[in-house]
Amino acid sequence: MAKIRVSYEYSEAEDKSIRLGLFLIACGILSLFILGFCWLSPTLQSLQSKPANCTVVSVLRPEEMFECVFTCGADCKGTSLYPCLQIFVNNSESNSVALLHFDEQQLVLNPKCSYVPPCERDNQKNKDNVLLWEDYFTKEVGSQSFTCFFNQQRRPDDVLWQRSHDTSVLLHCVLWPMVSLLLGTLIVLLTVCARSLAVRAEALQKRKCSYEVCQDLSITTSDRRGNKPGDLLATNSDPELSSPSRTLPLFEVPVRRRDREH
């Protein structure tokens, strides 16, 4: 029996679904690297800081002014000035005085000051924002203890008012790339499995059809072979030859000459 050949070529819809799955897999891997480099690493470093109890020791406002960059449109940028606010607190973890910062971003932006206001074009507005924080820590917080965050290994002389990143950022950095990766893998696997099942079903159908054809051919051949003896008998038109009672002589008896004369 000849070997049955089945086409393994994908249809246009299956080809598109496989491309979509591969695209989602590539996006998941790429976003995992990008988010891991841009967000995951700072988040892990931020989560390393331990909570502690802090108490305000002194609030200072030096005469030194710092520059900040403001934007006033698509192609409009400029610089303005803001005063420096320094808030020193007592850290319960190390029992030492440390400089308080609003978060990690402002610590990197200006490690000398506790607060960096949103940059405005008007210098007076920047000063007013700094004075609001000075009044808050001087009058409202005062000598009350509050929760701060401290990292002994990285910055022992600084504490943070709040974290820039929390566990939700870590969850999103891992969750969405993994969802894209798993979804793309699932699409590719389902498409390949569906095609494999379709190929197997097609092969079984062809085998079934070929088996039925072979049976029909064998029945036709047997019928033809069964009709040949009857045809040969029908073609013999001599009734004497066809009669079973007639026998042909094996030899002829010779007649004597005397019997002929008599």
C-alpha positions, 0 to 999 in steps of 0.5 A: 500500500502506498504511503499516505501523504498529508499536508502540514502547511498552516493556513493564513489564520493559523499563520497570523495567530502564530505570529501574534503569539511570537510577537507577544512573547517577544514583547514580554521578554523585552518589557521584562528587561526594560522594566527590570532595568528601569523600575525593578532595580530601584524598587528593590533598592527602595524596599531595602530601606527599613522603617524607623521612628524619627523625631525632628531635631532642627529645621534650618533654611540656609541662605544658599539658593539652588537652580531648577529647570521649568518648562513653559511649552514644547520648546520653552525651558528655563531656570529658576531658584528655590531656597534650601530647606534642611530638616534634621531628625533623630533616627531610632535605628541608629540613634544618630542625627540624619538629614530627612529627604522627601523620597529617593528621587529628591535625594538623588536630585539634591542631597543637600536639601530635604525638599525640592519644590515643583519648579515654577518660573516665579522664584517667589512661588518656589520659596512659598512652597518651601516655607509651607514644608518648613511650617509643617515640620516646625508647627504641626510635627514638632517633637512628635515621632513619625515613620521614616525609612532608613538604609544603613548600608547605602546612606547612613546619614540620610533618611526618607520621608516616604518611599518612591516605590512600593510593592505594587510597582514590583508586582506590575514590573513582573506581572504584565511581562509574564502575562504577555509571555504566557499568553503568547506561548499559549496562543502558539501551543494551541495553534500548533496542537489544533493543526496537529489534530487536524492533520491526524484527522485528515490522515485517518480520513484518507486511510479510511477512504483508501481502505473502502476503495480497496474493499470495493476493488476486491469485491469487484475482482472476486465477482469477475472471477466467479462468472468465468466458468459459467461463461465457458459453459454457456459458450458450448452450444453442442448438446452432445458434448455437454451431455454427461451420458455420452462417452467417446470410444477410446479405440475403434474395433476392427471389422474382419473381411469374412464378416464383410463378405457374408 
